[in-house]
Amino acid sequence: MFIGGGIALSMQMANAQNAGDMQKVEITGSSIKRAEAETISVVQTLSRKDIEQTGKTSIAEVVRSISADNNGSISGSFTNGFAGSASGVSLRGLSVSSTLVLINGRRTAPYGFGDDGQRSFVDLNSIPLDAVDRIDILKDGASAIYGSDAIAGVVNVILRQNYVGKTISASTGISGERDGNVNSISGAVGFGDLQADKYNVFVTVDAKQQKRIDQNSREKWLGQADARPWGGRDQRNGHTSAGNAGGSSFLGTLRPVNAAGAPNGNVTNLPGSCDAINLDPAGGTLHDNSRGGCLWDPVDYATI
């Protein structure tokens, strides 16, 4: 006798049926093709074991490492935008405002600052790592159910409901240039079993510190705005004056002064500082300060 295209029942089962007793039968193989998860759309599930095996130190890193995450996502290391240091996921490259993030199937408050001042999103850094049981990612649009913020898909973070025990973990890292130290520590403690005690209480704590990496700490073209030695442009900021109403500039993006004597660019008066910062790393001629010129490198104030 065969069931499901290849499971044979033993003679003991046949004898049990003859005796009038029905025993439990477990089918361990079948030729019938079935989907792993039968839903209206494709759902990827990351279990607690999957999350731990990634070696990631935050939920933001776990979610943003899935294959469906694409252009428009926000990294916690990005500090130059309106939503600096926050982290958001962008499924299918449709931006963070089109990807809905739920916690236990419910909406949560968005980050206080929108991406570029207009796109709202949920900060993944606000979700503690040890409190998460699994993550469900709906890779298809769900705007018919949730609205326009779910056009790209839905990320549903399911928190633990019953945790008993104690855990603590820590990690540290440093770049190859001996800077940008990253230190993190997390822990959880829980007591009370829902089945036996009818209650469960657990607390999680996450802390992470990442030190800055200055752009000028990297060599060559990345560490300075003047890329002329490598065939590029001089994109330092500043202005020069030819002593007339029109003015002129002698390097790349330098801005001339206008008729009122103010620079047309984004540099205001820097009295007494031009002598210190008006150096040309390309080895060119120093600008004549008496004509009102002043150069400064924005890379000196930027971080990676």
N, C-alpha and C positions, 0 to 999 in steps of 0.2 A: 504494500500500500504506500502511495506517495502523496505528499501534500506540498503545494507551492513549488512544484517542479524539482523535487530532489530530496525530500526528507522522508526517510523510511521509518516506520514505526516498528518497534520490537515485538517479539512474540509475547512478552509480558503484558504489553498493552492489549493485545488481542485476548489474552486469557482474562485480563481484568474486565474487559467488556462482556465476555461470556459470563463472568460471575456476577454481572450487574453493577460493578463499581466503576466509576469514571475517574480517571486520574488526570492530573494536569499535564498538558502537552506543550512544550516550548519549541517553537520553530526557530532554529538558529540560522537558517539560510533560505533564500527564496530567489527565484528568477523573475519575480514580478518587479518591474521598475517603479520606484516610488521616489518622490521628492524628499529631501532631508527635512524640510520644513514646509508644510503645505499652507501657504498664505497667498494673499492676492498679489503680493509683490515679493521681491527678493529681500530677505532679511539676514544680515550677518550678525552672529552673536559671539561676543567675546566673554568667555566665562572667567571666573576668578582665577582659575589655573592659567588660562591664556594670558591674562593681564600680568601675572607674576612671572611667567616665562619670557615676557618681552624684555624684562630688565629695566623698564621705564620707571622713573621716579615720581611721575605725576600723571593724573588722568589726562591732562592736556597733551602730553607727549604720546600717550596711548592712542587717543582718538585721532590726533593729527597724523599718525603713522599708518592709518588704514589706507588701502589703495584708492578708495573713493574720494579721499580728501584731495583737493586740487587747488588751482589758482584762486586767490582771494582769501585764503585762510590767514590767520594772524598768529604769529609766533610771539611767545613771551619775551624773546630777546629784542623784538622790534620796539624801539623807544622814541622814534621820531614822529609818530602820528598822534592823533587826538587820544587814541586808546592805548597809549604806550604801556608796555609790560603786561597787558592782558593777553589772553589767548582764545582764539575762536576757530571753529571748523567750518570749512566751505566745501560741501559735497558737490561734485561734478563741476566745480569751477564757477558756480553761480553766486558767489560771495556769501559772507557770513549772515547777511540779513535774510537770505533765502533758505537757510538751513536751520531747522527748528531743533532746539535742545530741550529735552524734557527730563525731569527727575521723578522717578516712580510714576511715569505716565502723565505728569502734570507740569504745567508751565511754571517757570521760575522768573524772578526779576532779572532784567537785562543789566549789563554793565553800565555804570554811570555815565560813561562817555562813549558816543558812537564812533565807529570806524569812519575816519575822514569827516567826523562831525555829523554824519547823517545815517549811517547804517547801524542799527541796534543789533546786539548779539549777547549771548550768555557767556560769561567769562569762565572757561573750563578750569582755571586755576583756583576757583572758589570751591571746587568739589574735592574733598579729601580722598586720598588714594585708598586708605584702609577701610573706608566706609562703603566702598562699591562692591556689589556682588557680581554683577555682569553688566554688559553694555549691548544693547540691541541697536543696529544701524539699518534703517530702512533706506535703501539706495534708490528708491523711486519717488516721484513726486506724490505728496499727500495734501495738496492744497484744497482738494474737495472736502477734506475732513477738518484740517487745522487752519487753513487760510493761506495767504500769500507768503507767509514766512516759512512755509514748508514746501515750496516749489522744488527745491533741490533734494529734499529728503528730510528724514527725522533721525536724531540720535537720542535714544532713550536710555538714561543712566539709572539702573536699578540698584538701590542701596540694600545693604544687608538688613534682614529682618530678625535674625536670631543668631547672635554671636556670643560665644562663651570662651574665655581664655585671654591671653595676653600676647601681644606681638610688638616687636620694635625692630626697626631697620634704619640703616644710615648709609649714605654714600658720599663720595667726594671725587672731584675731578679737576683737572687743570689742563690748559691748552699747551701745545708744543712750544709756545713762546713764553711759558712760565707765567701766564696771566689768565684772567678770566676764571678764577676759581669758582667752582660750583659745589656747594655743600647742601645736603638735604637730610632730614631725619623725620621719621613718621612712626607712630605707635597707636595701638588700640587696646582697650581693655573692656571686657564685657562679662556680665554675670546674670544669672537667672535664665532658665530654659523655658521657652514658651509651652512646650509639651508637658513638662513636669511641674514647673512653678507658675505657669500661666502669665509670666511676665519676662521681659528681657530688657536690660539696660546696658548700652555700650557707648563708649566715648572714644573719639579718634582725634589725633593731633597731627598736623602736617606743618613743617617749616622748611623753607628753602631760601638760600641766599646765593645770588650770582653776582660776582663782581664785574665791573665794567672792563671793556677792552677798548682802549683808545685807538682811533684809526691811525694816528701818526706813529703808533708803535710798530706798524708794519712797514716793510721796506719798499722802496722804489715808488712806482706809480700809485699804489694804493695808499701810501702814507703821506702824499702831498698832492695839492690841487694843480700844480704846474707839471704837466705831462709832456712838455716840449722836448726833453731829452730822449723820449721814446716815440717821437713823431706825433704827439697829441697836441692839445691846446693848453694854454695857460688859463686856468679857470679860478685863479685867485681873485679875491674881491678887492675893491679899492677905486680910486679915481686919480686922474691926472689933469692938469690944467696947462693950457698953452698961453694963458694970459689974455685971452680974448673971450668974447661972449659965446662963441661956438664951442671953444675948447677942443681937445682931441685926446685920444687914448693911444697908447703905444704898445699895449700888450693885450691880446685876447679879449677877455670880457671886462676889462677895466672901463670904468665909466668916467666921462668928462664932466666938468662942473658946468652949471648953467650960468646965465647972465647975472644971477644974483650971487654967484660965488658958492652955491651949494651943490653937492654932487648929485648927478642924476641917478646914480645907482642906489644901493641900499646901505651905504656907509655914511655916517654922519661925522661931524668933526671929532677927531681924535687928537687933541692937543698934547704935544710932548711924547706921543707914542710912535710916531712915524719912524724916528731914528732907530727904534728898537725892532720894529717889525718890517721895515722896508728893505729886506734883504732878498736877493734874487737867487734861489737855490740852483737855477740853471746856469749860473756863472755869467749872466749878462751884466749890463751896465746898471749900476744903482740909479734909481730915479732921483731927479733933482728935487729935493724937498722945498727949495725956495719957490718952486713953481706950483706948489700946492698938491704934490703927489703923495699918495699913501697906499701901501699894499698890505694885505693881511690874508693869511691862508685859513679858510674855513675848516680845513681838515684838522687843524689843531684843537678844534672845539667839538669834533664829531666822535661818536662811538660806533663800534661795530656790533 
